[in-house]
Amino acid sequence: MAIDKRIGMADLGAQYRQIKEQVDTVMAEIMNSGWFVMGKNVTGLEADLAHICDAKYGISCASGTDAIEIALAAAGVGAGDEVITSPFTFVATAESIVRLGAVPVFADINKETFLIEPATVEPLITSKTKAIMPVDLYGQMTDRIGFQKLANKYGLLHIIDGAQAIMCQQDGHGIALNCDVATLSFFPTKNLGAFGDGGMMVTNNDAIADVAKRLRVHGTGSTTYYYDIPGYCSRLDEIQAAVLRVKLPLMTSWTEARRRHADIYNDTLGAVDLVTPKVVEGNYHTYHQYTVTTPRREELKSYLQQNGVDSAVYYPHPLHLQKAYASMGLGEGSYPCSEQAANEVLSLPVHPQLTDDDIKTVATLIQRFF
Ligand SMILES: *Cc1c(COP(=O)(O)O)cnc(C)c1O
């Protein structure tokens, strides 16, 4: 098949060209105003995203990783506390726990959804458990009601790594409902990406919001240059917030494009010998990634590559097997579903700047491969 352009995992240049005029205008406004950090664009973005996520508060910060760490700290997670989470996620999930002196405890994923579940988490709860932190991986929400019931039963915090979950819904509810706090990432390749790093916490909890707001600016109290607690330097820039606000009105159509692309794959790949993503009933999947599973992953990946199509493995090595977490003493075989996923997952191009024909091209190539 003759392919005149590469089909990639993201096309941020094309995305920029779609919104160039508006972006250039707001950039110039900010540079002329001389107000660069935490101003009216940041406040506006926080309000808009809180609304989208069904939260009372949006508290921005410098990255998705910081959002997790500050959310955990603001909720009261500290040294020695156990936090139950997934080993099949981006490293920042566990890293944020460790940075607070707390201890990640891994629960294996459901191999069809790639998400952790209450039934697998409950047996791991000990007297040291302080929080459960599920990851809404690939753009699909974890069982909010189920985990919230579990958190209530044992008096635990329920904190969501929602870095991949902007615009997600479960039974019509946004990501901040039925949990204590959820976090977002604005890393450029996320569904809502900045022109650099950025993150946010969204919550309905007054106390967590209050502490989080202080922590991100050095633990400042109500009086400038007086500090109540040791904090972080983790603020969002006006330029980033302004870019995100230009993109925000497009999020509905961009998300619908991802979902339409996913439908095309589902329709075309149904008869092919690989596993397409499972959507849990009630979930509005936003397809941050469209991820298939096949034991022939490496072969398929190079076949696509040779035919001008990129694909990616999120993530090739589960966290319990990483050198950084070797001291946990968890060997191969500890989390079979996560390990199998790491060996077999392949994410296909799904981003909204691709056309339906691009997706059909990829799907046809995959049919031909099998
Ligand atoms: C992207 C991501 C993060 C980290 O966000 P950054 O903005 O890159 O710091 C954390 N968790 C998950 C699941 C992510 O995908």
The ligand as an SDF file (V2000), in Angstrom:
LIG
                    3D

 15 15  0  0  0  0  0  0  0  0999 V2000
    0.9540   11.5790   32.2180 C   0  0  0  0  0  0  0  0  0  0  0  0
    0.6860   10.7900   33.4300 C   0  0  0  0  0  0  0  0  0  0  0  0
    1.1300   11.2130   34.7060 C   0  0  0  0  0  0  0  0  0  0  0  0
    2.0710   12.3550   34.9100 C   0  0  0  0  0  0  0  0  0  0  0  0
    1.6970   13.5590   34.3740 O   0  0  0  0  0  0  0  0  0  0  0  0
    2.8380   14.6420   33.9920 P   0  0  0  0  0  0  0  0  0  0  0  0
    2.0330   15.8360   33.6250 O   0  0  0  0  0  0  0  0  0  0  0  0
    3.6190   14.0760   32.8580 O   0  0  0  0  0  0  0  0  0  0  0  0
    3.6650   14.8700   35.1930 O   0  0  0  0  0  0  0  0  0  0  0  0
    0.7400   10.4750   35.7980 C   0  0  0  0  0  0  0  0  0  0  0  0
   -0.0260    9.3780   35.6740 N   0  0  0  0  0  0  0  0  0  0  0  0
   -0.4410    8.9270   34.4810 C   0  0  0  0  0  0  0  0  0  0  0  0
   -1.3020    7.7110   34.4300 C   0  0  0  0  0  0  0  0  0  0  0  0
   -0.0940    9.6070   33.3210 C   0  0  0  0  0  0  0  0  0  0  0  0
   -0.5030    9.1430   32.1410 O   0  0  0  0  0  0  0  0  0  0  0  0
  1  2  1  0
  2  3  1  0
  2 14  2  0
  3  4  1  0
  3 10  2  0
  4  5  1  0
  5  6  1  0
  6  7  2  0
  6  8  1  0
  6  9  1  0
 10 11  1  0
 11 12  2  0
 12 13  1  0
 12 14  1  0
 14 15  1  0
M  END
$$$$
